[in-house]
Amino acid sequence: MSRLNGRRQEARQKGTRVNVAILGAGRIAHSLARTLVMMTKDERYSRLVAPYAVASRDRERAGAFAAQYGFEHPYGSYQELLDDPEVDLVYIATPHNLHAEQAVACMEAGKNVLVEKSFTANAKQARQVIETSQKTGLLCTEAIWTRYMPSRSIIDRIVSSGDLGTVQTVTGNLGYVTTGKARMTDPALAGGALLDVGVYPLNFIDMIMGPRPIERITTDWVRSPEGVDSQNSTTLLYQDGSMGVATSSMVSNSDRFGSIWGSEGYLMCGNINNVESLDLYDNTHEKIRSYPIPDQLTGYEYEVASAAEAILDGRTECPEMPHHDTLRIMELMDSIRRQWGLVYPFEG
């Protein structure tokens, strides 16, 4: 157990902040590091979290990373990070195929984890990670930032207000040209569009539709030269007659829109990967309202703050992305890949 789990009052009295360490030093790790530095200068978060350590398999790389962002502890191996008792929360920023192994290792070493999406490579691994969280009593949550952003609660309020009527269809798409990265194209790294960008359309749909029973899944994909999905499309047909449509690509740029269609109107959500606009239309296609999106530091601050608050409260999950939601998405992606016949080398 880390030093701060369930010890909010003690932390407040002593002025102790949640020490955050980053495991990995790639692009997403840099984004999180910039966020942590900004959080220390923002009165909303400055007493909550502290940038503390970074670990890389390359000691020089870790040192350069730490110097760039002012992290006190650069580690040239992941084990050094695990051995540091002052680490409270580890942000796992490595390729998908490593997430499960590293999350389990962190929790068994007494560290809480914030695991970058995709949470794991498959549902079997996700169950193992979640079971470890429950066994150790440590926080384990998926770092899919759209679940934590204020835009999500705004969309929830619009849907529950009745302005859309009965929601029947939700669509979402996300595409970026990212074929130059091994983590995207290598089957051994659990590459492909689905696990990297496809999680966003599926999560967008799930945040609206929730756990309602799925009657059937219709899906298809384009196989890349390396053997992973370069682009894909999936239709979820629910038992109540509603429908979700998700499309993702790593070979083309999409408009990134999400839409929620109801019996009385529809809502257009600009950029489902980080919602920038929300526009409500009525049945005559007239725009009747636009909703402002709150300013943010980078967008990553919300998941970090939620994880830190959960640690202080002694919780094992965050309300924005509880374990059952993570597992539902992982099981859905497994179902999609089974229909494609896509099996990663480490899955046998």
RANOR-V10198 format. One record per backbone hydrogen bond with DSSP energy under -1.0 kcal/mol. NH is the residue of the N-H (numbers start at 1). CO is the residue of the C=O. If there is no record, write none. Layout:
BEGIN
((NH CO) (NH CO))
END
This chain:
BEGIN
((6 311) (7 4) (8 312) (11 7) (12 8) (13 9) (14 10) (15 11) (16 11) (18 48) (20 50) (21 89) (22 53) (23 91) (24 55) (30 26) (31 27) (32 28) (33 29) (34 30) (35 31) (36 32) (37 33) (38 34) (39 35) (40 36) (41 38) (42 39) (45 42) (46 42) (48 45) (49 45) (50 18) (52 20) (53 20) (54 73) (55 22) (56 75) (62 58) (63 59) (64 60) (65 61) (66 62) (67 63) (68 64) (69 65) (70 66) (71 66) (73 52) (75 54) (82 78) (83 79) (84 81) (87 84) (88 19) (89 19) (90 112) (91 21) (92 114) (93 23) (98 95) (99 96) (102 98) (103 99) (104 100) (105 101) (106 102) (107 103) (108 104) (109 105) (110 107) (111 106) (112 88) (113 139) (114 90) (115 141) (116 92) (126 122) (127 123) (128 124) (129 125) (130 126) (131 127) (132 128) (133 129) (134 130) (135 131) (136 132) (137 133) (140 316) (141 113) (143 115) (144 142) (147 144) (148 145) (149 145) (152 149) (154 150) (155 151) (156 152) (157 153) (158 154) (159 155) (160 156) (161 157) (165 162) (168 261) (169 261) (170 243) (171 259) (172 245) (173 257) (174 247) (176 249) (178 250) (181 178) (184 181) (185 181) (186 182) (189 186) (190 187) (191 186) (192 184) (193 229) (197 193) (198 193) (200 197) (202 198) (203 199) (204 200) (205 201) (206 202) (207 203) (209 205) (210 206) (215 237) (216 237) (218 235) (220 233) (222 231) (224 228) (227 224) (230 222) (232 248) (233 220) (234 246) (235 218) (236 244) (237 216) (238 242) (239 213) (241 238) (243 168) (244 236) (245 170) (246 234) (247 172) (248 232) (249 174) (250 230) (254 175) (258 269) (259 171) (260 267) (261 169) (262 265) (263 166) (264 164) (266 281) (267 260) (268 279) (269 258) (270 277) (272 256) (274 271) (276 270) (279 268) (280 289) (281 266) (282 286) (285 282) (288 280) (289 280) (291 278) (304 300) (305 301) (306 302) (307 303) (308 304) (309 305) (310 306) (311 307) (312 308) (313 309) (314 311) (315 310) (326 322) (327 323) (328 324) (329 325) (330 326) (331 327) (332 328) (333 329) (334 330) (335 331) (336 332) (337 333) (338 334) (339 335) (340 336) (341 337) (342 337) (347 344) (348 345))
END
